[in-house]
Amino acid sequence: MFQILTLALLISLLVTSVNGQEKPRGVAYDGRSLIVNGNRELFFSGSIHYTRSPPEMWPEIIRKAKEGGINVIQTYVFWNIHEPVQGQFNFEGNFDIVKFIKEIAEQGLYVTLRIGPYIEAEWSSGGFPYWLREVKNITFRSYNEPFVYHMKKYSEMVIDLMKKEKLFAPQGGPIILAQIENEYNNVQAAYKENGKKYIEWAANMAVGLYDGVPWIMCKQKEAPPTVINTCNGRHCADTFAGPNGPNKPTLWTENWTAQYRTFGDPPSQRSAEDLAFSVARFFAKNGTLTNYYMYHGGTNFGRSSSSFVTTRYYDEAPLDEFGLMRDPKWSHLRDLHRALRLSRRALLWGTPTVQKINQDLEITVYENIGEHMCAAFLTNNHTTQPSNITFRGANYYLPEKSVSILADCKTVVYNTQTVVSQHNSRNFVPSEKAKNLKWEMYQEKVPTVNELALKNREPLELYSLTKDKSDYAWYSTSINVNRHDLPMRSDILTVLQVASMGHALAAFVNGQYIGFGHGNNIDKSFVFRQPIVLKPGVNDITLLGELVGYPNSGAYMEKRFAGPRAVTIQGLMAGTLDITLNVWGHEVGVSGEKEQVFTEEGAKKVKWTPVTATPPGPVTWYKTYFDAPEGTDPVALKMDKMQKGMLWVNGKSLGRYWVSFLSPLGQPTQSEYHVPRAFLKPNNNLLVVFEETGGHPEKIEIVTVNRDTICSMITEYHPPNVKNFESSGSKFCPVVEDLKAGAHLTCPDDNVIEKVEFASYGDPDGACGNFTMGTCTSQNSIKVAEKYCLGKHACTIPIERVTFDEPNKDPCPNTFKTLAVQVKCVVPKKN
């Protein structure tokens, strides 16, 4: 069956005439690799989502990905932004997927299109539009008649759009792979027989809609024969059992560059070295495509993120949230891609052999003797101990947990653990043009039950109440209390208790704010308890129910619930009073949303007053105007003195902020919030903040963002940079005479090095932005670095002892030397 499938795909290749020669066009595959337009290739893919950055940023982000050695861009298709209302479609602005794909093609890259329709992606509802939840008798992601009907209808719409625009590879477009469903193995057992039937139906449906490119399913061990099963994870070389058919290639659809973060999380990190190790291992074990998820994460604008996920998405990716190159992750992976491309012919046409030296050491060789092709991977799997390994008569040093790539089976062109590329550090610089902001405020009125039209005996469920139109809904009821019911002692108060299914709430009694409660990503439910002061007579109990995104994963997503479910007042003389069934009034959204006070027109509809020395606290809108910050660097808002709410600039939503939810380290998960330059005018930009619980808007800072602090930390044993080698046909050779290692520094853009902030040749420690001296250093370190680098856009400092000290003046001749250098780049002064 597999052989028939591959043959069918090969036959399906279209043929076009180019300069009188027949050239195949299309995509096929076998057990070794994908075959695109008749050529085998190694694929280095990066996930970049068009929804998470404005179109003005797309060309630069794609360009930087290409410079990093990426030749495929992977993206999801987001159903809920394209069809927010059933039958009404939106492909405008940063939802213009066609424009995005054409920009990728313009820059000469391929595309993997993950149409879902379920995408997860830390995206609200995993990409499903809210209206789908209200389809009668529907069960998501199951062999359920209503669901498969709507899924096929949507999938067909997407495929037809791509075909209409001629974006598939057989049509001359960039799309070489398509994905249906997403990580279904995680939930398949919950649906029993309908799970198995559904996944077979989904595969056949996808191939039936379009068979011009291969279809994939990630994390689907028993994928139907018509699709390729692929791996997601951090170390697929060791965790992936391989495709479930001899004629399917080994593909890695998600290599996590760190981890997404939810509010309350500590920082999520993954080193460049660990990423490189995982990729080198994967290509050593028959892999031919890896995709970095994410290569650029971007920003969850508006209310697009799933439950509790931060507005900043995968900031630890090779390109950070602002589109800046995060080194050494970006540059170390760039060098890895070059090293693997130097080995390309042997990897694609050589025969692999594996020699296990011991439990930790192994040698993998790809060789075709007749064609003079040979590449080798020397692997040390021990996590703490370096080692030496002998291969074909030569001795090679292997740092701990590393792979050395020998592009000609002789020369080490790259080691995953030894970073020869530069590092950098991110800086947030207060803007001189956008400061001294003048704030005004407008406070929401806390409603009572009589002012809310929608009545129900008990509080309504929050998801189905808001219908994804707002994060907020008011709940209010009233109780009549006899003075004899109240505590007689002044030191005893009644207590309001609200058991909520999530995500957060602000509580008010008689219009007075009494407190805020919330759940978290692990446990959305929580119990709110606060002492309250009741008066004899009628008392109004009002809650502002709050969502922080819809769920995005797990089985039976259409059956999730949120909001208050039980409300009691404790401490009354007659005991606990359950007011859950007391008749509640409801209203979706807050008035400022309905009036759109975050726009110029809407702001005129309410009365704003100057911010007082003591801000009024909860449910308050703040607005100010500012000029676009100087320069061209990205822009952000520092919100560390606020609490929780939402942000808008010139009517465009920047997303949710939540700086009061501290991580176990005692710090906000996210303090800075991206303001794309594309959202700004030169002057008089309207900034509006909706603060839910209370903060200090006068302490909000507008900052610019750069990575102008660049560094290198390199040792005497580091291999030379991989850019010093090239291969052509069966020939492999260096392109420079001197292959010694050096500290290579290059400023971003056209900037030049203004200052050497740190330099030590000896045994320094630390990281870029935080280097420290060791016990030994050359006194000439700063002087040498300045000599080679000051005033230059790029420089190389040789790692040679004679460069720093005369032989008889070396302060520590028996120390294995490291050079750490940190410089500051600036925009060059105009003459």
C-alpha positions in Angstrom: 0.0 0.0 0.0 2.8 2.4 0.9 4.7 1.7 -2.3 1.5 2.3 -4.3 0.9 5.6 -2.5 4.4 6.8 -3.1 4.2 5.8 -6.8 0.9 7.6 -7.1 2.4 10.8 -5.6 5.3 10.6 -8.0 3.0 10.1 -11.0 1.0 13.1 -9.8 3.9 15.4 -10.3 3.1 18.0 -12.9 5.5 18.7 -15.7 6.3 22.1 -17.1 8.6 23.3 -19.8 11.4 25.6 -18.7 13.8 26.8 -21.4 12.9 23.8 -23.5 13.7 21.4 -20.7 11.3 19.2 -18.9 11.2 19.9 -15.2 9.0 18.1 -12.7 6.9 20.3 -10.4 5.2 19.1 -7.3 5.9 17.1 -4.1 6.4 13.4 -3.6 8.2 11.4 -0.8 9.7 8.1 0.1 11.3 6.7 3.2 14.3 9.0 3.0 12.8 12.5 2.4 10.4 14.8 0.7 11.0 15.3 -3.0 10.1 18.8 -4.1 10.1 19.7 -7.8 12.1 16.6 -8.5 14.8 17.4 -5.9 15.6 16.0 -2.5 16.4 18.5 0.2 17.0 19.1 3.9 14.3 21.2 5.4 14.8 23.7 8.3 11.3 25.1 9.1 10.1 27.8 11.4 6.7 28.4 12.8 5.5 32.0 12.2 1.9 32.9 12.6 0.4 35.7 10.5 -2.1 36.5 13.2 0.5 37.3 15.8 2.2 40.2 14.0 0.9 43.0 11.8 1.5 42.7 8.0 4.1 45.5 8.1 6.3 43.2 10.1 6.0 40.1 7.9 8.7 40.8 5.3 11.4 41.6 7.9 10.5 38.6 10.1 10.6 36.2 7.1 13.9 37.8 5.9 15.5 37.2 9.2 14.2 33.6 9.2 15.8 33.1 5.8 19.1 34.6 7.0 18.9 32.1 9.8 18.9 29.2 7.4 15.2 28.6 7.4 13.7 27.4 4.1 10.1 26.5 5.2 7.6 28.6 7.1 4.9 26.7 9.0 1.6 28.3 10.0 -1.7 27.3 11.2 -5.0 28.5 9.7 -7.1 30.1 12.4 -10.8 29.3 11.9 -12.3 31.5 14.5 -10.7 34.7 13.1 -11.6 33.8 9.5 -15.2 32.8 10.3 -16.2 34.6 13.5 -19.8 34.5 12.5 -21.1 31.5 10.7 -20.9 32.2 6.9 -19.1 35.5 7.3 -15.4 35.5 6.4 -12.6 37.8 7.2 -9.2 37.7 5.5 -8.2 41.4 6.0 -5.2 43.0 7.7 -3.1 40.6 9.7 -5.7 37.9 8.9 -4.7 38.0 5.2 -3.2 34.6 5.0 -2.9 34.8 1.2 -0.8 37.9 1.4 1.3 36.2 4.1 1.9 33.1 2.0 2.7 35.2 -1.1 5.3 37.1 0.9 6.9 33.8 1.9 7.0 32.8 -1.7 8.4 36.1 -2.8 11.4 35.5 -0.5 12.0 32.0 -2.0 10.8 29.9 0.9 8.3 27.0 1.2 5.2 26.7 3.4 3.6 24.0 5.5 -0.1 24.8 6.0 -1.7 23.4 9.1 -5.4 23.9 8.4 -6.5 22.1 11.6 -9.3 22.9 11.9 -8.3 22.2 15.5 -5.0 23.9 16.0 -4.4 24.2 19.8 -1.6 26.8 19.4 -2.5 28.4 22.8 -5.2 30.1 20.8 -8.7 30.7 22.1 -10.9 27.6 21.7 -8.0 25.9 19.8 -9.2 27.8 16.7 -12.8 26.8 16.8 -15.3 29.7 16.4 -17.7 30.2 19.3 -20.8 29.6 17.1 -19.6 26.0 16.5 -20.1 25.3 20.2 -23.8 26.1 19.9 -24.5 23.8 17.0 -27.1 21.3 18.1 -25.8 17.9 19.3 -22.2 18.7 18.3 -19.2 16.9 19.7 -15.9 18.4 18.7 -13.2 16.2 17.2 -15.2 13.1 17.0 -17.0 11.1 14.4 -20.1 13.2 15.0 -22.3 14.2 12.1 -22.6 17.9 12.9 -18.9 18.3 13.6 -17.6 16.5 10.5 -20.1 18.4 8.3 -18.7 21.8 9.5 -15.1 20.6 9.6 -15.3 19.5 6.0 -17.1 22.6 4.9 -14.4 24.8 6.5 -11.5 22.7 5.2 -12.9 22.8 1.7 -13.1 26.6 1.9 -9.4 26.9 2.9 -8.2 24.4 0.2 -10.3 26.1 -2.5 -8.8 29.5 -1.5 -5.3 28.1 -1.8 -6.0 26.5 -5.1 -7.7 29.7 -6.4 -4.6 31.7 -5.6 -2.3 28.9 -7.0 -0.4 28.6 -3.8 0.2 24.8 -3.8 3.5 23.5 -5.1 2.1 21.7 -8.2 0.6 25.0 -9.2 3.9 26.8 -8.8 3.2 28.0 -5.3 5.2 27.5 -2.0 2.9 25.1 -0.1 4.7 21.7 0.0 2.9 20.1 3.0 -0.5 20.3 4.6 -1.7 19.1 8.0 -5.1 17.9 9.1 -6.0 17.6 12.8 -3.4 18.2 15.5 -2.0 15.9 18.2 -5.1 13.8 18.2 -3.4 10.9 20.0 -3.7 13.0 23.2 -7.5 12.7 23.2 -8.4 9.8 20.9 -9.0 7.3 23.7 -11.7 9.6 25.2 -13.8 9.2 22.1 -13.4 5.4 21.9 -14.5 3.9 18.6 -15.6 7.3 17.3 -12.1 8.6 17.8 -10.7 5.9 15.5 -13.4 6.4 12.9 -12.9 10.2 13.0 -9.2 10.1 12.4 -9.6 7.8 9.4 -12.4 10.0 8.1 -10.3 13.2 8.5 -7.3 11.7 6.6 -9.5 10.5 3.7 -11.4 13.8 3.7 -8.2 15.9 3.4 -6.7 13.8 0.7 -10.0 13.8 -1.2 -10.1 17.6 -1.1 -6.6 17.9 -2.5 -3.9 15.3 -3.2 -1.3 17.5 -4.9 0.9 17.7 -1.7 1.4 15.2 1.1 -0.8 15.5 4.2 0.6 15.0 7.7 -0.8 14.3 11.1 1.4 15.2 14.1 1.6 12.9 17.2 -0.6 10.3 15.5 1.0 6.9 16.0 -1.5 5.0 14.0 -1.9 7.5 11.2 -3.9 6.2 8.2 -1.7 5.2 5.2 -2.7 8.2 3.2 -0.9 10.6 5.6 2.5 10.9 7.2 2.7 10.8 11.0 5.2 13.2 12.5 6.8 14.0 15.8 6.2 16.9 18.3 8.5 17.4 21.3 11.9 18.5 22.5 14.0 15.4 21.6 12.3 13.5 18.7 15.5 11.7 17.8 15.1 9.7 21.0 11.4 9.8 21.6 9.9 9.2 18.1 9.5 5.6 17.1 9.5 6.7 13.5 6.8 6.9 10.8 4.3 4.0 10.7 5.3 2.9 7.2 8.6 2.2 5.4 7.9 4.7 2.6 7.1 7.7 4.9 9.9 10.1 5.7 11.0 11.1 9.3 9.6 14.6 9.9 9.5 16.7 13.1 6.7 19.2 13.1 7.2 20.9 16.5 10.6 21.3 18.1 9.8 23.5 21.0 12.2 26.4 21.2 11.1 27.0 24.8 7.6 26.9 26.2 4.6 29.2 26.0 3.9 30.9 29.3 0.7 31.4 31.3 0.2 34.2 33.8 1.8 33.2 37.1 4.5 31.1 35.4 8.3 31.6 36.0 10.5 32.2 32.9 10.6 29.4 30.4 13.9 28.8 28.8 15.7 26.4 26.5 19.3 26.8 25.6 20.6 27.2 22.1 22.9 24.3 22.8 20.1 21.9 23.8 18.1 22.9 20.7 21.1 22.3 18.4 21.9 19.0 20.0 18.3 17.8 19.5 18.3 18.8 15.8 21.8 17.3 15.0 20.7 14.0 16.7 17.5 14.0 14.6 19.3 14.5 11.3 21.8 11.8 12.3 18.9 9.4 12.8 17.3 9.7 9.3 15.5 13.0 9.9 15.2 15.4 7.0 12.8 18.1 8.2 12.6 19.9 11.6 10.3 22.7 12.5 11.0 25.1 15.3 7.9 25.9 17.2 8.0 28.8 17.5 10.7 30.5 15.3 8.9 33.8 16.0 6.1 33.8 18.5 4.8 37.3 18.3 1.9 38.8 20.3 -1.6 37.5 21.2 -3.5 40.7 20.3 -7.0 41.3 21.5 -8.6 38.4 23.3 -7.0 35.7 21.1 -4.9 33.8 23.6 -6.3 30.6 25.3 -6.9 30.3 29.0 -4.4 32.2 31.1 -1.8 32.3 28.3 0.3 35.5 28.3 0.0 38.2 25.6 3.7 37.6 24.8 4.0 34.3 22.9 7.2 32.2 22.8 9.4 35.2 23.4 12.3 32.8 23.9 12.2 31.8 20.2 15.2 32.6 17.8 13.3 35.8 16.9 11.8 37.3 20.0 8.3 38.9 20.4 9.5 42.1 18.8 11.1 40.3 15.8 14.7 40.9 17.1 17.3 38.2 16.7 17.8 36.4 20.1 21.5 35.3 20.1 23.0 32.9 20.4 19.8 30.9 19.7 19.3 32.5 16.3 22.9 32.5 15.2 23.9 29.1 16.7 21.0 27.5 14.8 22.0 29.4 11.6 25.4 27.8 11.9 23.9 24.4 12.5 21.8 24.6 9.4 24.9 25.5 7.4 26.8 22.6 8.8 24.0 20.2 7.9 23.8 21.7 4.4 27.6 21.1 4.0 26.7 17.4 4.7 23.6 17.4 2.5 24.7 15.1 -0.3 25.9 12.4 2.0 22.8 12.6 4.2 20.4 12.3 1.3 22.3 9.8 -0.8 24.6 8.0 1.5 24.1 4.8 3.4 24.0 5.2 7.2 25.9 3.1 9.7 25.9 3.4 13.5 28.7 2.4 15.8 28.0 2.3 19.5 31.3 2.9 21.4 29.7 2.6 24.8 26.5 3.7 26.6 27.1 7.4 25.8 29.3 7.6 22.8 28.3 6.7 19.2 29.4 7.4 15.7 26.9 7.7 12.8 28.3 7.8 9.3 26.5 8.5 6.0 28.6 7.4 3.1 28.5 6.8 -0.6 32.0 5.6 -1.6 31.3 5.6 -5.3 30.2 9.2 -5.3 32.9 10.4 -2.8 30.3 11.4 -0.2 30.8 11.1 3.5 29.5 12.9 6.6 29.8 11.8 10.2 28.1 12.7 13.5 30.1 12.0 16.7 27.8 12.0 19.7 28.4 12.2 23.4 25.1 11.6 25.3 26.5 12.0 28.8 25.0 15.1 30.3 27.9 16.2 32.5 31.1 14.4 31.3 33.2 15.4 28.2 34.9 12.7 26.3 37.4 11.9 23.6 36.5 9.6 20.6 38.7 8.1 18.0 37.3 8.0 14.5 39.2 6.8 11.4 42.6 7.3 13.0 42.0 10.7 14.4 41.1 11.8 18.0 38.2 14.2 18.6 37.2 16.0 21.8 33.5 15.9 22.6 32.0 18.2 25.2 29.2 16.9 27.4 25.9 16.3 25.7 27.1 17.3 22.3 27.3 16.3 18.7 30.2 17.1 16.4 29.4 17.3 12.7 32.2 16.2 10.3 31.0 17.3 6.9 33.7 15.3 5.1 34.2 12.6 7.8 37.4 14.5 8.8 36.8 18.1 9.7 34.7 19.3 12.6 32.7 22.1 11.2 30.3 22.4 14.1 29.8 21.2 17.7 26.4 21.7 19.3 27.7 22.6 22.7 30.4 25.1 21.7 28.8 28.3 20.6 31.1 30.3 18.3 28.5 32.8 17.2 27.7 35.9 19.2 25.3 36.5 22.1 23.1 39.5 22.8 21.1 41.1 25.6 17.8 42.9 25.3 17.4 46.5 26.6 14.2 48.5 27.4 15.1 52.2 27.0 12.6 54.9 28.3 11.6 57.1 25.4 12.5 60.8 25.5 9.7 61.8 23.1 7.0 59.8 24.7 7.1 60.8 28.4 5.5 63.1 30.9 2.1 61.7 29.9 -1.1 63.4 31.0 -3.7 60.9 32.1 -7.5 61.2 32.3 -9.9 58.7 33.7 -13.5 57.4 33.5 -14.9 55.0 36.1 -17.4 52.3 35.3 -20.7 52.4 37.3 -21.2 49.2 39.3 -24.7 48.1 38.4 -27.4 46.7 40.6 -29.8 43.8 39.9 -32.6 46.3 38.9 -30.4 47.9 36.3 -29.5 44.6 34.5 -32.2 43.4 32.0 -31.2 39.7 31.7 -32.6 37.9 34.8 -32.1 34.3 35.8 -32.7 32.5 39.1 -29.1 31.5 39.4 -25.9 32.9 37.9 -25.6 32.0 34.2 -22.5 30.1 32.9 -19.9 32.6 31.8 -18.8 31.1 28.4 -22.3 30.8 27.1 -23.3 34.1 28.5 -20.5 36.2 26.9 -20.4 34.1 23.7 -16.8 35.3 23.1 -17.9 38.9 22.7 -16.2 40.1 25.9 -14.0 39.0 28.8 -16.5 40.5 31.2 -20.0 40.0 32.5 -21.8 41.7 35.4 -23.8 39.6 37.9 -25.9 41.2 40.5 -28.5 40.3 43.2 -29.8 42.0 46.3 -30.7 40.8 49.8 -32.8 42.4 52.5 -31.1 42.0 55.9 -32.8 42.6 59.2 -30.5 44.4 61.7 -31.0 41.4 64.1 -29.4 39.2 61.4 -26.2 41.1 61.6 -23.3 40.3 63.9 -23.7 42.1 67.2 -19.9 42.5 67.9 -17.9 45.1 66.0 -14.9 42.7 65.6 -17.0 40.2 63.7 -18.0 40.7 60.0 -20.0 38.7 57.6 -18.1 37.0 54.8 -19.0 36.7 51.1 -18.0 33.4 49.6 -18.2 32.7 45.8 -17.3 29.3 44.4 -16.3 30.0 40.8 -15.4 27.7 37.9 -13.1 30.4 36.7 -11.3 32.5 35.7 -11.5 35.6 37.9 -13.9 38.0 39.5 -14.1 41.4 41.2 -16.7 41.7 44.0 -18.6 44.7 45.1 -21.1 45.2 48.0 -23.3 48.3 47.8 -21.1 49.6 45.1 -17.9 49.3 47.1 -15.1 47.2 45.9 -14.3 44.4 48.4 -11.7 42.3 46.5 -10.5 40.2 43.6 -10.0 36.4 43.2 -8.8 34.2 40.4 -7.8 30.7 39.4 -4.8 29.7 37.3 -3.9 27.6 34.3 -3.8 24.4 36.2 -6.9 24.9 38.3 -9.3 27.4 36.8 -11.8 27.0 39.7 -11.3 29.0 42.9 -13.2 30.1 46.0 -13.4 33.8 46.8 -13.8 34.8 50.4 -13.8 38.3 51.8 -15.3 40.0 54.9 -18.0 42.5 54.0 -20.0 45.1 55.8 -23.8 44.8 55.4 -26.4 47.3 56.4 -29.9 46.8 57.7 -32.2 46.8 54.7 -31.5 46.2 51.0 -27.8 45.3 50.1 -26.6 44.9 46.5 -24.1 42.1 45.8 -22.4 42.6 42.4 -19.7 40.5 40.7 -17.7 41.2 37.6 -17.1 37.8 36.1 -13.9 37.7 34.1 -12.5 35.3 31.5 -8.8 35.0 30.5 -9.4 33.2 27.2 -11.2 30.1 26.2 -9.7 26.6 26.6 -7.6 25.2 23.8 -6.9 21.6 24.5 -8.3 18.3 25.8 -11.3 16.2 25.0 -14.9 17.6 24.9 -13.9 21.2 24.7 -17.5 22.1 23.9 -18.5 21.1 27.4 -16.3 23.4 29.5 -17.7 25.9 31.9 -16.7 29.0 33.8 -18.1 31.7 36.1 -19.7 31.8 39.6 -21.7 28.7 40.6 -22.4 29.0 44.3 -22.7 32.2 46.3 -23.2 32.4 50.1 -23.0 34.9 52.9 -21.5 33.5 56.1 -21.6 34.8 59.7 -25.2 36.0 59.9 -26.9 35.4 63.2 -29.2 32.9 61.5 -26.3 31.1 60.0 -25.0 30.8 56.4 -27.3 32.3 53.7 -27.2 30.7 50.3 -28.0 33.4 47.7 -27.2 31.2 44.6 -30.9 30.9 43.7 -31.7 34.5 44.7 -32.5 35.7 41.1 -29.6 37.4 39.4 -29.3 40.1 36.8 -26.7 39.8 34.1 -25.0 42.0 31.5 -22.3 41.1 29.0 -19.3 43.5 28.8 -18.6 46.8 30.5 -20.0 50.1 29.3 -16.7 51.4 28.1 -16.4 48.5 25.7 -19.9 49.1 24.3 -19.1 52.8 23.8 -15.7 51.9 22.4 -14.0 54.5 24.5 -10.6 53.2 23.2 -11.3 54.9 19.9 -11.3 58.6 19.1 -15.0 58.7 18.5 -15.9 56.5 21.4 -13.8 58.5 23.8 -16.0 61.5 23.2 -19.1 59.7 24.5 -18.0 59.7 28.1 -16.8 62.3 30.6 -13.1 62.1 31.4 -11.6 63.7 34.4 -7.9 64.3 35.4 -6.2 61.5 37.3 -6.0 62.4 40.9 -3.1 61.8 43.2 -4.9 58.7 44.5 -6.4 56.8 41.5 -10.0 55.6 42.0 -9.1 51.9 41.9 -11.1 49.2 40.1 -13.1 49.1 36.8 -11.5 52.4 35.6 -10.6 53.5 32.1 -7.5 55.7 31.6 -6.4 57.5 28.5 -3.5 59.7 27.3 -1.9 60.8 24.1 1.8 60.3 23.1 4.1 61.0 20.2 5.8 58.0 18.4 9.1 57.3 20.2 12.4 58.3 18.6 14.2 56.0 16.1 13.0 52.8 14.5 13.4 50.3 17.4 10.3 48.4 18.5 8.1 50.0 21.1 6.6 48.6 24.3 4.7 49.7 27.4 6.1 48.9 30.9 3.1 48.1 33.0 4.7 46.9 36.2 2.8 49.4 38.5 -0.6 48.3 37.1 -2.6 45.2 38.0 -4.9 43.5 35.4 -6.8 44.7 32.4 -6.6 45.4 28.7 -4.7 47.9 26.4 -5.5 49.7 23.2 -3.5 52.1 21.0 -5.3 54.1 18.4 -8.3 51.7 18.7 -6.2 48.6 18.2 -6.1 46.0 21.0 -2.7 45.1 22.3 -4.2 42.3 24.4 -4.6 41.5 28.1 -2.1 42.5 30.7 -1.8 41.0 34.2 1.2 42.1 36.2 -0.3 41.5 39.7 -0.2 37.7 39.2 3.3 37.0 40.4 5.3 33.9 39.6 6.9 31.8 42.4 10.0 34.1 41.9 7.9 37.0 43.1 7.9 38.7 39.7 5.2 39.3 37.0 5.3 36.8 34.2 5.1 39.7 31.8 5.7 43.4 32.5 6.3 44.8 29.0 3.6 44.8 26.3 4.4 45.2 22.6 3.1 48.3 20.6 3.8 47.6 16.9 5.2 50.6 15.1 2.6 49.9 12.5 -0.1 50.9 15.0 1.4 54.3 15.5 1.1 57.8 14.0 3.9 60.3 14.2 2.0 62.3 16.8 -1.0 62.2 19.1 -1.4 58.4 19.6 -4.3 57.5 21.8 -3.4 55.1 24.5 -6.3 53.6 26.6 -6.1 51.3 29.5 -8.9 49.4 31.2 -7.8 48.6 34.7 -9.9 46.0 36.5 -8.7 46.2 40.1 -6.5 49.3 40.6 -3.1 50.6 39.6 -0.9 53.7 39.0 -1.2 54.8 35.3 1.1 57.7 35.9 3.9 55.1 36.3 3.3 53.5 32.9 6.5 53.9 30.8 6.8 54.0 27.0 10.1 52.3 26.0 12.0 51.3 22.9 13.5 47.9 22.6 16.9 46.9 21.3 19.5 44.1 21.3 22.4 46.5 21.0 24.4 44.8 23.7 26.3 42.1 21.9 28.8 39.6 23.3 31.0 36.7 22.6 32.3 34.0 25.0 34.7 31.6 23.3 37.5 29.3 24.3 40.7 28.1 22.8 39.2 24.7 22.0 36.2 26.1 20.1 36.1 25.0 16.4 36.3 27.7 13.7 33.1 29.2 12.4 31.2 27.0 10.0 31.1 29.9 7.5 34.8 29.2 6.9 33.9 26.1 4.9 32.0 25.3 1.7 31.2 22.3 -0.4 30.6 22.0 -4.1 29.7 18.6 -5.5 32.1 16.1 -4.0 34.6 18.8 -3.0 34.8 20.1 0.6 37.3 22.8 1.5 38.0 25.8 3.7 37.4 29.2 2.2 40.0 31.0 4.4 43.7 30.1 5.0 43.6 30.6 8.8 41.0 28.4 10.4 41.6 29.5 14.0 38.6 30.4 16.2 37.9 34.0 17.0 35.3 36.2 18.7 33.0 37.4 16.0 30.8 40.4 16.7 28.3 42.1 14.4 26.0 45.0 15.3 22.4 44.9 14.3 21.2 46.9 11.3 23.9 49.4 10.3 25.0 50.2 13.9 28.6 50.4 15.0 30.5 49.5 18.2 30.7 52.6 20.4 32.1 51.0 23.6 33.7 47.9 25.0 31.7 47.3 28.2 33.5 44.2 29.4 36.5 42.1 28.2 38.4 39.4 29.9 40.9 36.9 28.5 41.4 34.3 31.2 38.7 32.5 33.1 35.6 34.8 33.1 32.1 33.6 34.0 28.5 34.7 33.5 26.4 35.5 30.5 25.9 38.4 28.1 24.8 41.5 30.1 26.1 39.9 33.3 29.7 38.8 32.9 32.0 38.6 35.9 35.8 38.4 36.2 37.4 35.1 37.2 40.6 34.5 39.1 42.8 35.2 36.1 42.6 37.8 33.3 44.9 39.6 30.9 45.3 43.2 31.8 45.3 44.0 28.1 41.8 42.5 27.5 39.9 45.8 27.1 42.7 47.4 25.1 42.8 44.5 22.6 39.0 44.4 22.2 39.0 48.2 21.6 41.8 47.9 19.0 39.9 45.3 16.9 36.3 46.6 17.4 35.7 50.3 18.2 33.9 52.2 15.5 33.3 49.1 13.4 30.0 47.5 12.4 31.6 44.0 12.7 34.9 42.7 14.1 36.8 39.6 14.9 39.2 39.3 17.9 41.7 36.4 17.5 41.8 33.9 20.3 45.6 33.8 20.5 47.7 34.2 23.7 50.3 36.4 21.9 47.5 38.8 21.0 46.9 39.6 24.7 50.2 39.0 26.5 53.9 38.5 25.7 54.8 34.8 26.5 56.7 35.7 29.7 54.0 38.1 31.0 51.0 35.7 30.8 49.3 36.0 34.3 48.1 32.4 34.2 50.0 30.4 31.5 48.6 27.0 32.7 45.0 28.1 32.5 42.8 27.0 29.6 41.8 30.4 28.2 38.4 31.9 27.5 37.6 35.3 26.0 34.4 37.0 27.1 33.7 40.4 25.5 30.7 42.7 25.7 30.2 45.8 23.5 27.5 48.4 23.0 26.3 49.2 19.5 24.8 52.6 18.5 23.4 54.3 15.4 26.4 55.9 13.7 26.6 59.7 13.9 26.0 61.5 10.7 28.8 63.7 9.4 
